[in-house]
Amino acid sequence: MKFRQQELFNIREGERLRDASMNQVEANADSEWKEHASLAVFRAAQQQAEITSDDVWPFIPSESTTHDNRALGPIMRSMMGEGVITPAKTPCGQDRFTLGKNPLHHRNPQRIWRSLIFLDE
């Protein structure tokens, strides 16, 4: 995909492309996997006050697969809409991120989510 110079820093276009990609990967995800992933987010959020997608993967059964693991991103957003998690914020209101733990992902930045259902025992 070629971009002209003025398009390189077009925030709205970047958001549009991000949303289109997330919608596409979610539409292509295996429906059973999406159910497992949603339950995994719920379980992780019950057990930890803050989670990332790395914390969710151990709760997804290994036999449950989908074509593209990036489909977990739309699942996390969906669970935000369900009131299970919300983006964690710094004291000045900025979204919080951490570096991923999976070496195959090259320490990519991951959003930190605050659990809204954490069962503090």
N, C-alpha and C positions, 0 to 999 in steps of 0.2 A: 504494500500500500504506500503510495507516494503522497507526501504532504508538502504544501507550499510553506514558506517560512512563517507567515502569519498564522497558519493552522497549527504549528507546533506547540503553541502555548494557549490553545483555545480550551479553556476549562470546561465549558458546556459540551463541546464535542467529545472531550475525554470522558466526561460523565455518561454521555449517551452511548459511547462505544463500550464502556464498562458495563452499563446496565444491559445492553444488548447481548454481550458475551455471557453475563450471568444468567440471563433469561434462557439463552440457547443451551448452556451446559445443564441447567436445571431441567429443561424440557427433554433433553436426551438422557437424563439419568434414569437408571433402573428404578421402578416404582417401589419395589420391595426394599432396595437399598435405601431409598429416601426415608422410608418408615423406620428402618434400623438406625439411620443417622439421626433422625429427629429424636428418637428415644435415647440415643447415646448422648446427645446434647443435654437432654433433660436429666439424665443420670449424673453426668459430669457436673452440671450446675447444682444438683442436690448435694454433692459431696465436696465442692470447692466454692469458696466465695468469689474467686476470679478464675476464668478459664480462657484458654486459647483453643484453636482447632487441634493443636497437638494433644491437648488433654482429652479430646473427644474420641480420637481414633481407637484407643484401647477398648472403648465401650461398643464399637461396631464389630459384630461377629466376623471373623476372618473369612468365612465362607460367603459373606455378603459382599458383592463387588458391583462396581459400576464402571462405565467406559472411561470416565475422567474424574479423578479424585478432587478436582477443583469444584465439583458439585457440592462439596461441603460448605462453600461460601454462601450460596443461596439458602442452604438449610439453616445456617447460623442466622442469617437475616430473617428467615421465616420464624425462627424461634424467638427472635427479638419481638416480632409482631404478635407472637403468642403470649408475651409477657414473662418469658422464662429468663432471658438475659437482656442486658442493655450495654452499650459501649461504656467501658470504664473511662473516667476522666481524670485529668490532673487537677490540682487545686484551682488552676486558672481556667479550667474548662476545655482544655485540649484533649483530644482522643489519645488514649495510651496504647503503645505498641511495645512488643518485645521481639527478640530474634528467635526464629523457630529452632526447634531441637532436632529435626530430621535432617541428617547430613545430605540426603538426596535433594533437599530443597535449598541448599546453599545458604542457610541461616537467613532466610527471607523474613522481612518484618511481618509480624502477625498482630492483629488487633487483640487487645485484652478486653474480655467481656466480663461484666459484673453480674453475678448471679442474682436473680430476684426470688429464687426459691431455695437458697442455701439452707440446709438443715444443720444449724449450729448446735452440736450436742454437748 
